[in-house]
Amino acid sequence: MQEHGEQTGPAASGPASPGPASPGPASPGPTASGPASRTLDARSLRGIAHPLRMQLLYALRRGGPATASQLAAKLGESSGATSYHLRQLAAHGFVEDAPGHGKGRERWWQAVDQALVLDNDRFEDSGPEVRGALDLFLHELATSHNRELSTWISNRDDWGPAWSRASDMSDWTLRLTPRRAEELIGRMHELLDSYRAQASPEDDPEGAQVRFHTHVFPVQDG
């Protein structure tokens, strides 16, 4: 997961409708660059591996500082639940107090990092508790990707024909070795980083935040 998201895979590491075929991994892959990133270890993985905590962190990254009540309204949760899980995220270093926003009685929060890196090699010999947290984290990540894609499909008419043409929902099947797959993921991430380094959408009135989901995994032949 690059770009304000998660990155999974060997760590040396947005909305779209069908368009021209193009390759693409996703939430995790090699080298995180660009926004400040954090590589997960066993403790921090257990701290973030919860559906609501992942949604809260994502909402703070995308929407900026917010209170527990504001996030509760946005996510359809109780403020008690969001407040508790924000404190848990803070205990694991994922969120912190937002300076300059604490003028009322309610606490304001902001994300500490803009990307998480999941290096699978770190967890190969982990026990069942950590492996369970890893599975939960990955399943919630997949759920968030599906949620974003479904939202785009439902709302694509609101964006107009230019964004419909500029969107993509393709899949490819290639025959690769693990080494070649890692190489391809790294090259795709480098390409995305090169676009991140260019002018921001604020410099162009036609610009918008664009989400890229890339998934790379082996399948059985046939």
WODA-V23747 format. One record per residue. N is the residue number from 1. SS is DSSP state (H for helix, E for strand, - for the rest). OMEGA is omega in whole degrees, 0 to 359 (* if undefined). Layout:
# WODA-V23747
n ss omega
N SS OMEGA
N SS OMEGA
This chain:
# WODA-V23747
n ss omega
1 - 176
2 - 178
3 - 176
4 - 180
5 - 182
6 E 177
7 E 181
8 E 180
9 E 179
10 - 182
11 - 154
12 - 171
13 - *
14 - 198
15 - 180
16 - 172
17 - 185
18 - 179
19 - 181
20 - 183
21 - 176
22 - 183
23 - 172
24 - *
25 - 195
26 - 182
27 - 194
28 - 177
29 - 182
30 - 178
31 - 175
32 - 177
33 - 181
34 - 183
35 - 179
36 - 183
37 E 180
38 E 177
39 E 184
40 - 169
41 - 185
42 H 182
43 H 182
44 H 177
45 H 178
46 H 181
47 H 184
48 H 187
49 - 178
50 - 185
51 H 183
52 H 179
53 H 178
54 H 178
55 H 179
56 H 180
57 H 179
58 H 181
59 H 179
60 H 177
61 H 186
62 H 187
63 H 182
64 - 184
65 - 181
66 E 176
67 E 178
68 H 180
69 H 179
70 H 179
71 H 178
72 H 179
73 H 181
74 H 186
75 H 180
76 - 180
77 - 174
78 - 179
79 H 176
80 H 180
81 H 181
82 H 179
83 H 180
84 H 185
85 H 172
86 H 178
87 H 177
88 H 176
89 H 179
90 H 180
91 H 179
92 - 173
93 - 180
94 - 178
95 E 181
96 E 176
97 E 179
98 - 181
99 - 176
100 - 181
101 - 186
102 - 184
103 - 177
104 - 181
105 - 185
106 - 184
107 - 175
108 E 183
109 E 173
110 E 178
111 E 178
112 - 181
113 - 179
114 - 178
115 E 174
116 E 178
117 E 178
118 E 179
119 E 184
120 H 182
121 H 181
122 H 189
123 H 184
124 - 183
125 - 183
126 - 178
127 - 185
128 H 181
129 H 180
130 H 178
131 H 177
132 H 177
133 H 179
134 H 179
135 H 180
136 H 180
137 H 183
138 H 179
139 H 178
140 H 177
141 H 178
142 H 179
143 H 181
144 H 176
145 H 179
146 H 180
147 H 179
148 H 181
149 H 179
150 H 178
151 H 178
152 H 182
153 H 180
154 H 187
155 H 188
156 H 179
157 H 180
158 H 185
159 - 178
160 - 186
161 H 182
162 H 179
163 H 175
164 H 178
165 H 184
166 - 180
167 - 185
168 - 175
169 - 188
170 - 169
171 - 182
172 - 171
173 - 180
174 - 174
175 - 187
176 - 167
177 - 176
178 H 180
179 H 181
180 H 178
181 H 178
182 H 179
183 H 181
184 H 178
185 H 180
186 H 180
187 H 178
188 H 180
189 H 176
190 H 179
191 H 179
192 H 178
193 H 180
194 H 177
195 H 177
196 H 183
197 - 181
198 - 185
199 - 180
200 - 179
201 H 180
202 H 180
203 H 183
204 - 183
205 - 178
206 - 183
207 - 177
208 - 172
209 - 180
210 - 180
211 - 174
212 - 174
213 - 177
214 - 181
215 - 178
216 - 179
217 - 180
218 - 175
219 - 176
220 - 175
221 - 175
222 - *
